[in-house]
Amino acid sequence: MLIISNPEKKSIRKAMAAKGKITIDQGLCKSCELCITVCPEKAIRIAESFNHRGYHPAEFIVETCKGCSLCAVMCPEVAIEVYRE
């Protein structure tokens, strides 16, 4: 069996990859870190600052988000909204 690699198809796949963005309501976040655990792109981290409840809330840091929604599904406080491009 002969497999021929076509670099043009690889670039097409990259161009068609999903892009997303999330917003996190830092006032609702209790810093449980469930969103960080499930994010396949490692696009979320814990902030250094405190929210009004005294927690270090999660924050969106990387533009590699694919909009998979795993973080929003896992968030017990429903503090994450996902937007897809």
C-alpha positions as a printed Julia matrix, in Angstrom:
85×3 Matrix{Float64}:
   0.0    0.0    0.0
   1.35   3.39  -1.01
   0.35   6.51   0.92
   1.05   9.83  -0.75
   1.17  12.92   1.42
  -0.27  16.09  -0.01
   0.88  19.23   1.85
  -1.87  21.3    0.2
  -4.59  19.28   1.94
  -2.91  19.81   5.31
  -3.07  23.59   4.88
  -6.74  23.34   3.88
  -7.51  21.4    7.07
  -5.74  24.0    9.18
  -7.68  26.81   7.51
 -10.95  25.01   8.24
 -10.16  24.38  11.91
 -12.75  25.76  14.31
 -12.03  28.92  16.25
 -13.68  30.04  19.41
 -13.61  32.49  22.25
 -14.91  32.26  25.79
 -15.98  34.82  28.34
 -15.86  34.03  32.03
 -18.02  35.86  34.56
 -15.3   36.31  37.13
 -17.82  37.36  39.76
 -19.48  33.93  39.6
 -16.27  31.87  39.39
 -15.33  29.94  42.56
 -11.93  28.8   41.28
 -12.85  25.11  41.21
 -10.5   24.62  38.21
 -12.82  22.14  36.46
 -12.69  24.24  33.28
  -8.89  24.18  33.32
  -8.88  20.41  33.74
 -11.08  19.73  30.69
  -9.71  22.37  28.27
  -7.82  20.47  25.53
  -6.15  23.7   24.34
  -4.99  24.86  27.8
  -6.61  28.24  27.09
  -7.71  28.94  30.68
  -5.74  29.7   33.82
  -6.37  30.97  37.34
  -6.03  34.74  37.71
  -3.69  36.31  40.23
  -6.32  38.81  41.35
  -9.3   38.11  43.61
 -12.98  38.47  42.75
 -15.53  40.01  45.15
 -16.07  36.6   46.8
 -12.37  36.23  47.62
 -11.59  33.59  44.97
  -8.97  33.65  42.25
 -11.25  33.36  39.19
 -10.45  31.58  35.94
  -9.4   33.7   32.97
  -9.13  33.13  29.21
  -5.52  33.44  28.1
  -4.86  31.83  24.74
  -6.41  32.42  21.35
  -6.12  28.71  20.52
  -9.67  28.03  21.71
 -11.61  25.79  19.31
 -15.01  26.51  20.86
 -15.5   22.92  22.05
 -17.63  24.05  25.04
 -16.17  21.5   27.46
 -15.31  24.27  29.92
 -18.85  25.66  29.87
 -20.4   22.23  30.33
 -18.18  21.49  33.33
 -18.65  24.86  35.07
 -20.93  24.31  38.1
 -21.61  28.07  38.35
 -22.52  28.5   34.64
 -19.95  31.31  34.5
 -18.57  30.52  31.01
 -20.03  31.48  27.64
 -18.59  30.05  24.42
 -18.58  31.84  21.07
 -17.63  30.14  17.79
 -16.43  31.83  14.65
